[in-house]
Amino acid sequence: QVQLVESGGGLVQPGGSLRLSCAASGSSVSNSLMGWYRQAPGKERELVARMSSGFATNYADSVKGRFTMSRDNAKNTVYLQMYSLKPEDTAVYYCNLYVPNMDYWGKGTLVTVSS
């Protein structure tokens, strides 16, 4: 059974930084398409960043240059380093693991950017 557990969310002031973690079990992050998504209040879930098994990474235009996705195969964990956070980054952030015909989600971690 695949499980994804996000952590690292919290309250941060505008301009601040946070690092989110997603620990996976039951499947290897190195063999999967891993993604970070977010859902702000009243909005649809959107892709933030996605990394292939070959480390190819793409980002939403709104976070390019501010967010960096990385992966630690030994820990079977992916990360989302977020810099220069803005109030509009406030959302629940979800980790996603995709392999052909199977799609898994974590329960999310809340990031609130506010002064």
C-alpha positions, -999 to 999 in steps of 0.1 A, spaced: 0 0 0 14 33 -10 14 61 15 26 97 12 31 119 42 37 156 38 53 177 65 68 212 69 39 235 64 31 263 87 27 300 91 54 322 75 57 360 68 57 373 32 93 369 19 100 340 41 109 304 33 97 269 40 107 234 30 81 208 26 88 171 27 69 141 13 80 108 27 68 78 6 63 42 15 51 13 -6 66 27 -38 99 42 -49 100 79 -56 129 73 -80 107 52 -103 77 74 -102 65 108 -115 64 129 -83 45 161 -80 36 189 -56 1 204 -60 -17 230 -40 -52 241 -34 -61 275 -21 -95 282 -5 -122 284 -31 -99 274 -59 -91 242 -78 -61 221 -71 -32 231 -93 2 217 -102 32 235 -85 61 213 -95 67 178 -110 98 156 -113 103 126 -135 123 95 -126 151 111 -147 150 143 -126 134 163 -153 115 190 -134 89 215 -144 73 243 -124 42 264 -126 49 299 -140 38 314 -107 66 297 -87 94 296 -112 126 310 -97 112 308 -62 105 271 -56 128 241 -61 118 205 -61 143 179 -51 145 142 -43 164 120 -19 163 84 -32 179 70 -1 152 85 21 125 79 -5 115 115 0 108 145 -22 111 181 -11 97 214 -21 119 243 -11 100 276 -12 116 310 -11 102 345 -13 68 333 -3 38 355 -11 3 356 4 -10 341 -28 11 310 -21 -13 302 9 -28 268 2 -28 232 13 1 215 -5 -3 179 -16 23 154 -27 14 131 -56 30 99 -68 21 86 -103 29 53 -119 10 40 -149 -26 34 -140 -21 44 -104 -23 78 -88 -16 84 -51 -21 115 -29 -10 126 5 -33 143 30 -16 177 25 1 202 46 -11 238 51 11 267 42 -1 301 53 18 332 42 7 362 62 21 391 83 
